[in-house]
Amino acid sequence: MTPNCLNVLSRGIVGLEAKILESSDSTLQGIIGTIVFETKNTISIRKKDCLVRQVAKKAAKRLQLQTGSCACFISGSALIGRPEDRISRLNNG
């Protein structure tokens, strides 16, 4: 099952295209690329020039994630936590 806007947080975000729309750090705003790694408090985005940029989830106020079928808009604070814990927490209610 491919991620869509309803289940993107419970399916994982590695491999999705991301764009930071709003950030508390002005240098992060507008970064576009593919999410290549996720930890408890950061995501790593590979930009078009092949540079990998680590972004604090808390600093990313609004993210656009491009799934196969739609664009999802989420808050970076919704991503805080270990990916495996977030996935099991969302799946179990």
N, C-alpha and C positions, 0 to 999 in steps of 0.2 A: 504494500500500500504506500503510495507516494504522499509526502506531506502536503497538506492544504491549509487554508487559513484556520480551520477548526481544530486541527490536530498538530500544528507545527511545533508547539512546545513539548508535546508528549512524544513526538517522533525524533526529535533531535534536530540540530541546526547546522551541523558540520556538512559542508558541501553546498550550502545555499548561497546565492548571491545576496549581498547585504549593502545597504547604503545608510550611513549615519545622517539623519535629517536634523537632529538637534543634539547638542552636547554642551555640558558645562565647561568643556575645554574647547576653545574656538579652533585649535589646530586639528581636532578630530572631525569637525563638522564637514560633511561632504565626501568623506572617504567612501569609495566604492570598491568592492572586490568580493572574493569568495571566502567564506569562513572555513579555515583549515584546521583550527584547533580550539578547544574550549576547556577552561578550567573553572574552578569555583567562582572566581571573581573577574576573570578576563576572557575575552575572545580574541583570537588571532585572525586577522583579515589579510589575505594576499591580494594586493592591489594589481592593477593591470601591468605595471612595470616590474612585476615579480617581487617587489619588496613586501615583507610581512610586517604588519603593524599590530602591536598588542594594544587592545582597548579595554579599559576598565568598564565592566558592565554598568556600574553605578554612574559613570560619567556619560554614558550614552543614554540621553533622555528619551530619544525616539529613534527607532530603527525601522527600516523598510526591508523586509525579507522577501525575495522573489522565489516562489515555489514554481513548480511546473505549470500550474493553472491560474495562479493569482499572485497579487502582491499583498503581503500582510504587514500591518503597522503595529509594532509592539514597543513597550517600554523596556529599557535595559534592565531596570530593577526586577522585571518579571523573569529574567534569566538568572538572577543571582542564586547561587547554590551549585552543588556538584551536578553535572548533567544526569548522572544515573539516579541520583536522589530525586531530582525534579521530575524525571520521567516516571518513576514509580509512584511518586506522590500524586501526580496528575491522573495516572491510570487507576489508582486505588480510591480516588475520591478525595 
